[in-house]
Amino acid sequence: MADRRRRERLQHVLRGWNAFERRLQGRPIQWVLTDFDGTLAPIRRHPDQAGLSGASRAALQRLMRDVGVSVAIVSGRSISQLRALVRLPGAVYIGNHGLEMSGPSVRFVHPGARRARPVLRRIAGQLRRALRDVPGSLVEDKGLSLSVHWRRVRPSDVEQFYRKLKNVLAPWVRRRAVRVARGKRVVEIRPPVVWHKGSAVEWLMKRSGSSKSLVIMFGDDRTDEDAFRAVNRCFGISVYVGRRPGGTAARWRLDGPREVRVTLQRLWGHGHGHTG
């Protein structure tokens, strides 16, 4: 019941398209920012199984080519992973929850994240040893952060998974050597810096001078909430993707990646009509 009330509070982009399109009036769309897993592409049981559909890639390409929109992929994955999965020349890639950025005229790696790399390598080794007898767990070293996936862990093993995870991480957290955050069936281990997707989005907006243009952000995870708040502060449009919005800062919603693709196609139609 609570989830239903939250869904009703957020207006659905496609079912309320006329109202959404009114929000687009008077300000050209400068940026479309989107998470990858669960937003552009469905979440898979193993991160290597994810992929971007040709239709979604084409929708982004048309926005960039025909409407002049800049596109940024904002993800917890590393930039090298994102480039291989998305394959969108001209896009900006924001990886590791904002700790690294790369694209046209954009090069950024957070210095604190670079300094934390030796510690993260040690933690990754400790976690792999501790979790090797928890089937389905996966420790992913993304260079500037770690992801510990438990999507494939049996329900009967989840308690054991978290106990072992806590035993490894607790000493490092007490020393403030890392920060820990939860996503959708994943635990993120990051450098001890106050920097997240929202920080990266604000950095990018200031650099590109987007104060008078429109920014749209799509995301599905709690790690996207900082980015939603950053976009809201610059009077942009924040769109939660999924059927269980919880206490999201987003102002609009879509049900899944297929609806994100349809929305991108409609944005092209809107922008192309105004630029043509």
C-alpha positions as CSV (number, residue, x, y, z in Angstrom):
1,M,0.0,0.0,0.0
2,A,2.8,2.4,0.9
3,D,4.6,1.8,-2.4
4,R,1.3,2.3,-4.3
5,R,0.9,5.7,-2.6
6,R,4.4,6.7,-3.5
7,R,3.9,5.7,-7.1
8,E,0.7,7.8,-7.2
9,R,2.6,10.8,-5.8
10,L,5.1,10.7,-8.7
11,Q,3.5,11.5,-12.0
12,H,4.2,8.9,-14.7
13,V,6.1,10.4,-17.6
14,L,4.3,8.6,-20.5
15,R,0.8,8.5,-19.0
16,G,1.1,12.2,-18.2
17,W,3.1,13.1,-21.3
18,N,1.2,16.4,-21.9
19,A,2.2,17.7,-18.5
20,F,5.7,16.4,-18.9
21,E,6.0,18.1,-22.3
22,R,4.9,21.4,-20.7
23,R,7.9,21.1,-18.4
24,L,10.1,21.0,-21.5
25,Q,8.8,24.3,-22.9
26,G,11.0,27.4,-23.0
27,R,14.3,25.7,-22.0
28,P,16.3,23.7,-24.5
29,I,17.4,20.2,-23.3
30,Q,21.1,20.4,-22.8
31,W,21.8,17.2,-20.9
32,V,20.2,13.8,-20.6
33,L,21.9,11.9,-17.7
34,T,21.1,8.3,-17.1
35,D,22.2,5.4,-15.0
36,F,22.9,2.2,-16.8
37,D,21.9,-1.0,-14.9
38,G,18.1,-1.0,-14.2
39,T,17.6,2.2,-16.1
40,L,19.0,2.0,-19.7
41,A,19.3,-1.8,-19.4
42,P,17.6,-4.5,-17.3
43,I,19.5,-5.7,-14.3
44,R,20.9,-9.2,-14.8
45,R,21.9,-11.8,-12.3
46,H,25.6,-11.4,-13.3
47,P,26.9,-7.9,-14.2
48,D,28.7,-9.3,-17.3
49,Q,25.3,-10.3,-18.7
50,A,24.0,-6.7,-19.0
51,G,23.7,-5.1,-22.4
52,L,22.2,-2.0,-24.1
53,S,19.6,-2.7,-26.7
54,G,20.2,-1.3,-30.2
55,A,16.9,0.7,-30.0
56,S,18.0,2.5,-26.8
57,R,21.5,3.2,-28.3
58,A,19.9,4.6,-31.4
59,A,17.5,6.8,-29.4
60,L,20.5,8.3,-27.6
61,Q,22.4,8.7,-30.8
62,R,19.5,10.5,-32.4
63,L,19.2,12.9,-29.5
64,M,22.8,13.8,-29.8
65,R,22.9,14.1,-33.5
66,D,19.6,15.6,-34.4
67,V,18.7,17.7,-31.3
68,G,22.2,18.6,-30.0
69,V,21.6,17.0,-26.6
70,S,24.6,16.0,-24.5
71,V,24.4,12.6,-23.0
72,A,26.1,11.3,-19.8
73,I,26.0,7.8,-18.5
74,V,26.1,8.0,-14.7
75,S,26.9,4.6,-13.1
76,G,28.6,2.7,-10.4
77,R,30.5,0.7,-13.0
78,S,34.0,1.7,-14.1
79,I,34.4,3.8,-17.2
80,S,36.1,1.0,-19.1
81,Q,33.1,-1.2,-18.5
82,L,30.6,1.5,-19.5
83,R,32.5,2.2,-22.8
84,A,32.4,-1.4,-23.7
85,L,28.7,-1.8,-22.9
86,V,27.2,1.5,-24.2
87,R,29.4,2.1,-27.2
88,L,28.2,5.7,-27.7
89,P,30.9,8.0,-29.2
90,G,30.6,11.6,-28.0
91,A,28.9,10.7,-24.7
92,V,30.4,11.5,-21.3
93,Y,31.0,8.5,-19.0
94,I,30.7,9.1,-15.3
95,G,31.9,5.9,-13.5
96,N,32.5,4.6,-10.0
97,H,29.6,6.7,-8.6
98,G,31.2,9.9,-9.9
99,L,34.8,9.3,-8.9
100,E,35.9,9.3,-12.6
101,M,34.6,11.1,-15.6
102,S,35.6,10.9,-19.3
103,G,34.2,12.4,-22.5
104,P,34.6,15.3,-24.9
105,S,36.6,18.0,-23.0
106,V,36.0,16.1,-19.7
107,R,38.8,14.3,-17.8
108,F,38.5,13.8,-14.1
109,V,39.6,11.3,-11.4
110,H,39.1,12.2,-7.8
111,P,42.5,12.4,-6.1
112,G,41.3,10.9,-2.9
113,A,40.0,7.8,-4.8
114,R,43.4,7.4,-6.5
115,R,45.2,7.5,-3.1
116,A,42.8,4.9,-1.7
117,R,43.5,2.3,-4.4
118,P,46.1,0.2,-2.4
119,V,43.6,-0.1,0.5
120,L,40.8,-1.2,-1.8
121,R,43.0,-3.8,-3.4
122,R,43.7,-5.3,0.1
123,I,40.1,-5.3,1.0
124,A,39.1,-7.0,-2.3
125,G,41.5,-9.8,-1.5
126,Q,40.2,-10.2,2.1
127,L,36.6,-10.3,0.8
128,R,37.3,-12.9,-1.8
129,R,38.9,-15.2,0.8
130,A,36.1,-14.6,3.3
131,L,33.2,-15.1,0.8
132,R,34.6,-18.0,-1.2
133,D,32.3,-20.5,0.6
134,V,29.2,-18.3,0.0
135,P,28.0,-19.5,-3.4
136,G,26.7,-16.8,-5.7
137,S,28.6,-13.9,-4.1
138,L,30.9,-11.8,-6.4
139,V,33.6,-9.3,-5.4
140,E,34.0,-6.9,-8.3
141,D,37.1,-4.6,-8.3
142,K,36.3,-1.5,-10.3
143,G,39.6,0.2,-9.8
144,L,38.4,3.2,-7.7
145,S,35.7,1.3,-5.8
146,L,34.5,-2.3,-5.0
147,S,31.1,-3.9,-5.5
148,V,30.1,-7.0,-3.6
149,H,27.1,-8.6,-5.4
150,W,24.8,-11.0,-3.7
151,R,22.0,-11.2,-6.3
152,R,22.7,-14.9,-6.8
153,V,23.2,-15.8,-3.2
154,R,20.7,-18.3,-1.9
155,P,18.2,-16.8,0.6
156,S,19.5,-19.2,3.3
157,D,23.0,-17.9,2.8
158,V,22.3,-14.1,2.9
159,E,22.8,-13.9,6.7
160,Q,26.1,-15.6,6.4
161,F,27.1,-13.3,3.5
162,Y,26.4,-10.2,5.6
163,R,28.2,-11.6,8.7
164,K,31.3,-12.3,6.7
165,L,31.1,-9.0,4.9
166,K,30.8,-7.1,8.2
167,N,33.8,-9.0,9.8
168,V,36.0,-7.9,6.9
169,L,34.8,-4.3,6.6
170,A,34.3,-3.3,10.2
171,P,38.0,-2.6,11.0
172,W,38.4,-0.5,7.8
173,V,35.2,1.4,8.5
174,R,36.4,2.2,12.1
175,R,39.6,3.6,10.7
176,R,37.6,5.6,8.2
177,A,39.6,4.1,5.5
178,V,36.5,3.4,3.4
179,R,32.8,4.3,3.1
180,V,30.1,1.6,2.6
181,A,26.8,2.0,0.8
182,R,24.0,-0.4,-0.2
183,G,22.4,-0.6,-3.7
184,K,20.1,-3.2,-5.2
185,R,21.5,-6.5,-3.9
186,V,25.0,-5.0,-4.0
187,V,27.2,-3.5,-1.3
188,E,29.5,-0.6,-2.5
189,I,32.9,0.0,-0.9
190,R,34.2,3.4,-1.8
191,P,37.1,5.7,-0.8
192,P,36.6,7.9,2.3
193,V,35.8,11.0,0.3
194,V,32.6,13.0,0.3
195,W,31.8,12.6,-3.4
196,H,29.0,10.8,-5.1
197,K,26.9,10.9,-8.3
198,G,25.3,14.2,-7.3
199,S,28.7,15.8,-6.8
200,A,29.8,14.7,-10.3
201,V,26.6,16.0,-11.8
202,E,27.0,19.4,-10.2
203,W,30.7,19.5,-11.3
204,L,29.6,18.7,-14.9
205,M,26.7,21.2,-14.9
206,K,29.0,24.0,-13.6
207,R,31.7,23.2,-16.2
208,S,29.2,23.1,-19.1
209,G,27.3,26.2,-18.0
210,S,23.9,24.5,-17.9
211,S,22.1,26.9,-15.5
212,K,19.7,28.2,-18.1
213,S,19.2,24.9,-20.0
214,L,17.2,21.8,-19.1
215,V,18.8,18.7,-17.5
216,I,17.0,15.4,-17.3
217,M,18.2,12.6,-15.0
218,F,17.0,9.0,-15.1
219,G,17.9,6.5,-12.3
220,D,16.6,3.5,-10.5
221,D,18.8,3.0,-7.4
222,R,19.3,4.7,-4.0
223,T,22.8,5.7,-5.3
224,D,21.0,7.9,-7.8
225,E,19.2,10.0,-5.2
226,D,22.1,12.4,-4.8
227,A,22.0,13.0,-8.6
228,F,18.2,13.6,-8.4
229,R,18.7,16.2,-5.7
230,A,21.4,17.9,-7.7
231,V,19.2,18.0,-10.8
232,N,16.3,19.3,-8.8
233,R,18.4,22.2,-7.4
234,C,19.1,23.4,-11.0
235,F,15.3,23.1,-11.8
236,G,15.8,20.0,-14.0
237,I,13.7,16.9,-14.3
238,S,14.4,13.9,-12.2
239,V,12.8,10.5,-13.2
240,Y,12.8,7.4,-11.0
241,V,12.8,4.2,-12.9
242,G,11.1,1.2,-11.3
243,R,7.9,0.1,-9.6
244,R,9.0,0.7,-6.0
245,P,10.1,4.3,-5.6
246,G,10.4,4.4,-1.8
247,G,11.4,7.8,-0.5
248,T,12.9,9.0,-3.7
249,A,13.8,12.7,-4.4
250,A,12.7,12.2,-8.0
251,R,9.6,14.1,-9.2
252,W,8.6,11.8,-12.1
253,R,8.6,8.0,-12.7
254,L,8.8,5.3,-15.3
255,D,8.3,1.6,-14.8
256,G,11.5,0.2,-16.4
257,P,14.1,0.4,-19.2
258,R,11.6,-0.2,-22.0
259,E,9.7,3.0,-20.9
260,V,13.0,4.9,-20.7
261,R,13.7,4.0,-24.3
262,V,10.2,5.2,-25.3
263,T,10.7,8.4,-23.4
264,L,14.1,9.0,-25.2
265,Q,12.3,8.5,-28.5
266,R,9.6,11.0,-27.6
267,L,12.2,13.5,-26.4
268,W,13.8,13.2,-29.9
269,G,10.3,13.9,-31.4
270,H,9.8,16.9,-29.2
271,G,13.3,18.3,-29.8
272,H,13.4,17.5,-33.5
273,G,10.1,19.3,-33.9
274,H,11.4,22.4,-32.3
275,T,14.8,22.4,-34.1
276,G,13.5,21.3,-37.5
